[in-house]
Amino acid sequence: MGDQDSAHYLVSPPLGDDPAVIFVPGLGGRTKFVDRWNTPGQEPVIRRASWNDPMNVPGIDERGAALASLVTGSGAAQVVLVGHSMGGLVCLEAARHLGRRLRGTVIMCQYPPHRTPLSPLADLPDRALAEEIEAPPHIRDTTALATYARLWRSEYRLLNRYLESDPRPVLDAPMIAVGATGDASSWNPGCLADWSRYTTGPLSVHLVEGGHQIVEELPADTLRAWVAQAGG
């Protein structure tokens, strides 16, 4: 059957009608580390959702709708969405379209929209921007940096536009909000607790040691425990 795509999203392994867990990355879209969350024979498989047209950068609400369209078209009846950073906002927007298909969400390293300040990063020079978002050396140290920086700035401008928009979706499903002690986007449990505005279901807040990219080092058992909690 191969990978599935809809409106520029790619989910791998492909979705079927079995319960699904889908991870949505933030800026930069790194997903290779998802592989170590899966072991042969373990269910549910944690799938990667990747935006497969990097030169086309739509708004967060459009990306959420595209992901929801893919899930709905696949026949998947039960879905837990896991989002990191800006990917958490994409999950929020996707969830608004999924209705009873949504079992829950896990949002990592992202304050709720009304507690997230507008980002000044779109105004940084290329190198400073790359260092601020912890871009890997193979991007920072090549001539391709200028191209990547233009895309990053586009995403931050779209993020700011989203943060200024209204109304927000309110979900009817459990939500897990995960912060990191060294991350300016998620270190405050009080701010994370305000995710309660976005769901009528139970909210659980967790704080872990580390920085913004803690998701890349997160133990599989820890993530799977949160997924199980969110899935009810």
Summary of the structure (lengths in Angstrom):
residues: 232
radius of gyration: 16.6
end to end distance: 30.0
largest distance: 47.9
contacts: 754
relative contact order: 0.16
helix: 42%
strand: 19%
